[in-house]
Amino acid sequence: MMHKNIAVLFAALFLLGSCGKKNEIKDPEGKTKKDVISFAPKVTGRIVKIYVSEGQTVKKGDTLAQLDVPEVSAKIAQAQGAVSAATAQEQMAKNGATADQLRQLQAKYKGLKEQYDFAQKSYRRANNMFRDSLMSPQAHDEVYAKLQGAKAQYDAVVAELDDVTRGTRFEKVEMAAGQASQAKGALQEANVAYSERYIIATNNMEIETISLNTGELATAGFALFNGYIPESTFFRFTIPESAISKYKKGQDVNMQVVYNKENLQGSIVYIKQLTKYADITTAYPDYQLQDAIYEIKVKPKDMNKAKSILVNANVILK
């Protein structure tokens, strides 16, 4: 009987102790965070060399890696050939015919005119003979056909010579200029793509991970370098609805880093409600399921002091 009474006493004491702990309110604990950034290539290529290492801090404009992009080199050669051809066409359209071409056309005109004149004379004689029944209809038709052919050739050379004398049409000059501009644009595009074989840091960064090694294929848009923006440290706390009245936007707060006991001061940047499935970084013993959960973001007052704190380190909100 005595043993039974002792067991009941211990159980009561345990329950009282549990109730006392449940009513005890702890300071909220949060996490140290930094703004995340990543760098990726704009073109696909095989990694030739990586110039940085994990844990290194790089500055904007630093070269991070070099890629081998042979396809782009081939496109540059093709574009250069197209530019040369299009430029020559444009220049020829602007200059018009050369003196030699003009002399050749004049000689061609003279020869075809002689042929046309001879065809006209032959047709007049054949026509007279046909009226006197001295020529068959078949022979007469053959002479007429030769006349028409000579006339067509003469008209063509007259038009060609007239075109050269007047100069190249404005539309042809514009078309040649447009083709040259298009070829130059293709060359510029290929040169820009070739310059992208170097992956350049567009911002200061603390490199956390490098996803690939030398010799591996890096595809366009794949995050090759991942890390954090220096001096972007902030602290994230989650507070239940029952305790959120203690905090306001712009309020100054005190914090303590758990692993080194360093004290910090900060200011609340925002307070926003979290969805039900969001992560909770602060555990409250008296947290009720019906309570809404709010996130508090705190910016440190002294960034130089806070930037050395490890990411995801626990911090107590005092």
C-alpha positions in Angstrom: 0.0 0.0 0.0 2.9 2.3 0.9 4.6 1.6 -2.5 1.3 2.5 -4.3 1.1 5.8 -2.4 4.7 6.6 -3.3 4.1 5.9 -7.0 1.0 8.2 -7.0 3.1 10.9 -5.3 5.8 10.7 -7.9 3.3 10.9 -10.7 1.7 14.0 -9.3 5.1 15.6 -8.9 5.9 14.8 -12.5 2.6 16.3 -13.8 3.2 19.4 -11.7 6.7 19.7 -13.2 5.4 19.2 -16.7 2.8 21.9 -16.2 5.4 24.3 -14.9 7.6 23.7 -17.9 4.6 24.1 -20.3 3.9 27.6 -18.9 7.5 28.6 -19.2 7.9 30.9 -22.3 11.3 30.6 -24.0 12.9 33.3 -26.2 12.2 32.6 -29.9 15.0 30.9 -31.8 15.6 31.7 -35.5 18.1 31.1 -38.3 20.8 33.1 -39.8 20.3 33.6 -43.6 22.0 35.3 -46.6 20.7 36.2 -50.0 21.4 33.4 -52.4 22.9 33.9 -55.9 24.0 31.7 -58.7 25.9 32.0 -62.0 25.2 30.0 -65.1 26.6 30.0 -68.7 24.6 31.4 -71.5 25.9 28.9 -74.0 26.5 25.2 -73.9 30.1 24.1 -73.8 32.6 21.8 -72.1 34.5 23.2 -69.1 38.1 23.9 -70.0 39.2 25.5 -66.8 37.7 26.7 -63.4 39.5 29.7 -61.9 37.9 29.7 -58.5 37.2 27.3 -55.6 34.5 26.6 -53.1 34.6 29.0 -50.1 36.3 31.8 -52.1 34.8 35.3 -52.3 34.7 36.7 -55.8 34.1 40.2 -57.0 31.9 41.5 -59.8 33.8 41.1 -63.1 36.0 38.2 -62.0 36.3 35.3 -64.5 34.9 32.1 -62.9 35.4 29.5 -65.7 36.1 29.0 -69.4 34.1 26.8 -71.8 35.0 25.3 -75.1 32.3 26.1 -77.7 33.6 24.8 -81.1 30.1 25.2 -82.7 30.2 28.9 -82.1 33.7 29.2 -83.8 32.2 27.5 -86.9 29.3 29.9 -86.9 31.8 32.9 -86.8 33.6 31.5 -89.8 30.4 31.1 -91.7 29.2 34.6 -90.7 32.5 36.2 -91.8 32.1 34.6 -95.3 28.6 35.8 -95.6 29.6 39.3 -94.6 32.4 39.4 -97.2 30.0 38.2 -100.0 27.2 40.6 -99.0 29.6 43.5 -98.7 30.9 42.8 -102.2 27.4 42.6 -103.6 26.5 45.9 -102.0 29.6 47.6 -103.3 28.9 46.3 -106.8 25.3 47.5 -106.7 26.5 51.0 -105.7 29.3 51.2 -108.3 27.3 49.8 -111.2 28.9 48.4 -114.3 32.6 48.7 -114.9 34.2 50.2 -118.0 35.0 46.8 -119.3 31.5 45.6 -118.8 30.2 48.7 -120.6 32.5 48.1 -123.6 31.4 44.4 -123.7 27.7 45.5 -123.8 28.4 48.0 -126.5 30.1 45.4 -128.7 27.3 43.0 -128.0 24.8 45.7 -129.0 26.6 46.4 -132.2 26.7 42.8 -133.2 23.1 42.1 -132.5 22.0 45.2 -134.3 23.8 44.1 -137.4 22.1 40.7 -137.1 18.7 42.3 -136.8 19.3 44.6 -139.8 20.4 41.6 -141.9 17.3 39.6 -140.7 15.0 42.5 -141.8 16.6 42.7 -145.3 16.4 38.9 -145.6 12.7 39.0 -144.7 11.9 41.8 -147.2 13.5 39.8 -150.0 11.8 36.6 -148.9 8.5 38.3 -148.7 8.8 39.6 -152.3 9.8 36.1 -153.6 6.9 34.5 -151.7 4.4 36.9 -153.4 5.9 36.0 -156.8 5.5 32.2 -155.8 9.3 31.8 -156.0 9.5 30.6 -152.3 7.7 27.9 -150.5 5.6 28.8 -147.4 7.9 26.7 -145.2 11.0 28.7 -146.3 9.2 31.9 -145.8 8.2 31.0 -142.3 11.8 30.1 -141.4 13.0 33.5 -142.5 10.3 35.2 -140.5 11.2 33.2 -137.4 14.8 34.2 -137.8 13.7 37.8 -137.9 11.7 37.5 -134.7 14.6 35.9 -132.9 17.1 38.6 -134.0 14.6 41.2 -132.9 14.2 39.6 -129.4 18.0 39.5 -128.9 18.3 43.1 -130.1 15.6 44.4 -127.7 17.2 42.5 -124.8 20.6 44.1 -125.3 19.1 47.5 -125.8 17.3 47.2 -122.4 20.5 45.8 -120.8 22.6 48.7 -122.1 20.0 51.2 -121.0 19.9 49.7 -117.5 23.7 50.0 -117.2 23.8 53.5 -118.6 21.2 54.7 -116.1 22.9 52.9 -113.2 21.7 50.3 -110.8 18.1 50.6 -109.6 17.6 52.1 -106.1 15.7 49.0 -105.0 18.6 46.7 -105.9 21.0 48.9 -104.0 18.8 48.9 -100.9 18.4 45.1 -101.2 22.1 44.6 -101.3 22.6 46.9 -98.3 20.0 45.0 -96.4 21.7 41.7 -97.1 25.0 43.1 -95.9 23.5 44.4 -92.7 21.9 41.1 -92.0 25.2 39.3 -92.5 26.9 41.7 -90.2 24.3 41.2 -87.6 24.8 37.4 -87.8 28.5 37.9 -87.3 28.0 40.2 -84.3 25.6 37.6 -82.8 28.2 34.8 -83.3 30.9 37.0 -81.7 28.8 37.8 -78.7 28.0 34.0 -78.2 31.8 33.3 -78.5 32.5 35.9 -75.8 30.1 34.0 -73.5 32.6 31.1 -73.3 33.9 32.9 -70.2 31.6 32.8 -67.2 31.9 36.2 -65.5 30.7 37.1 -62.1 27.9 39.7 -62.3 27.9 40.4 -58.6 30.1 39.9 -55.5 29.6 36.3 -54.2 30.7 33.9 -51.5 31.0 30.6 -53.4 29.4 27.7 -51.6 29.2 25.0 -54.3 30.6 24.4 -57.8 28.3 22.0 -59.5 30.6 20.6 -62.2 34.3 19.7 -62.7 36.8 20.4 -65.5 35.9 18.3 -68.6 32.2 18.1 -67.9 29.5 19.5 -70.2 27.9 22.7 -68.9 24.5 23.4 -70.5 23.1 26.9 -71.0 21.2 28.1 -68.0 22.6 25.4 -65.6 23.6 26.9 -62.2 27.3 26.2 -62.2 28.3 28.4 -59.2 26.1 28.8 -56.2 26.6 30.9 -53.1 25.7 34.0 -51.1 25.9 37.7 -51.5 28.4 39.1 -49.0 27.0 41.5 -46.4 23.5 40.4 -47.0 23.1 38.6 -43.6 19.6 38.7 -42.0 17.8 36.7 -39.3 14.5 34.9 -39.7 12.2 34.0 -36.8 8.7 32.4 -36.8 6.4 33.6 -34.1 2.9 32.2 -33.2 -0.1 34.5 -33.2 -0.3 34.4 -29.4 3.1 36.1 -29.1 3.2 38.3 -32.2 1.9 41.4 -30.3 5.3 42.0 -28.8 6.9 42.8 -32.2 6.3 45.6 -34.7 7.9 46.7 -38.0 10.9 48.9 -37.4 11.3 47.8 -33.8 14.9 47.4 -32.5 15.6 44.0 -31.0 18.5 42.2 -29.3 19.8 38.8 -30.5 22.3 36.3 -29.4 24.1 33.7 -31.6 23.9 30.3 -30.0 27.2 28.8 -31.0 29.5 31.6 -29.9 27.2 33.6 -27.5 27.8 36.8 -29.5 25.2 39.5 -28.9 23.8 41.5 -31.8 21.4 44.3 -32.3 18.9 44.5 -35.2 15.8 46.1 -36.6 12.6 44.3 -37.7 12.3 44.7 -41.5 8.9 43.1 -42.0 6.3 40.8 -40.3 4.3 38.5 -42.6 2.0 35.6 -42.2 3.2 32.2 -43.3 1.2 29.5 -45.0 0.3 26.4 -43.0 2.9 24.3 -44.8 5.8 26.7 -44.3 8.8 25.9 -42.3 8.8 26.9 -38.6 12.2 27.9 -37.2 11.0 28.7 -33.6 9.5 26.0 -31.4 7.0 27.3 -28.8 6.0 24.9 -25.9 2.5 26.6 -25.7 2.0 26.7 -29.5 -1.6 26.1 -30.4 -2.7 24.5 -33.6 -5.3 27.2 -34.3 -2.6 30.0 -34.0 -1.5 31.6 -37.2 2.3 31.6 -37.8 4.2 34.8 -38.7 7.7 35.3 -40.0 9.9 38.1 -38.7 12.9 39.3 -40.7 15.5 41.2 -38.8 18.4 43.1 -40.3 21.5 43.5 -38.2 22.6 47.0 -37.2 26.3 46.2 -37.6 26.7 44.2 -40.8 30.5 43.9 -40.4 29.9 42.0 -37.2 27.1 39.9 -38.6 28.6 38.9 -42.0 30.9 36.3 -40.3 28.1 34.4 -38.7 27.6 31.0 -40.3 24.5 30.5 -42.5 21.7 28.6 -40.8 23.2 29.1 -37.4 20.7 29.3 -34.5 20.0 32.8 -33.1 17.9 33.7 -30.0 15.6 36.7 -30.2 15.8 38.5 -26.8 
